[in-house]
Amino acid sequence: MTVALMWEARATEGRGEELLAWARRQELPVRPLRRETLRAPQDRVLVITWWDAAYDADLPELPEPGDDLVARAVHRWRFESVTTD
């Protein structure tokens, strides 16, 4: 089964590039099948990692950035793949 972990944070005003750079520097102790980093308006950063694992597997996730870098707590979601295209 393929599981996708999504990590999304919103930077404090004007610090979107800094948050993006921070997220890209974060190393995980195990390499996922795939990792993608995206950005959006309002200085939001999204990191998606894909894993060959059970839905409830204990998987490494990106940490919380420092409070001075984010405007709110990080949002996290977990999804399992149901189809392949």
Stockholm file with secondary structure:
# STOCKHOLM 1.0

chainA/1-85         MTVALMWEARATEGRGEELLAWARRQELPVRPLRRETLRAPQDRVLVITWWDAAYDADLPELPEPGDDLVARAVHRWRFESVTTD
#=GR chainA/1-85 SS CEEEEEEEEEBSTTCHHHHHHHHHHCCCSSCCSEEEEEEETTTEEEEEEEEESCTTCCCCCCCCCCTTTBSSCCEEEEEECCCCC
#=GC SS_cons        CEEEEEEEEEBSTTCHHHHHHHHHHCCCSSCCSEEEEEEETTTEEEEEEEEESCTTCCCCCCCCCCTTTBSSCCEEEEEECCCCC
//
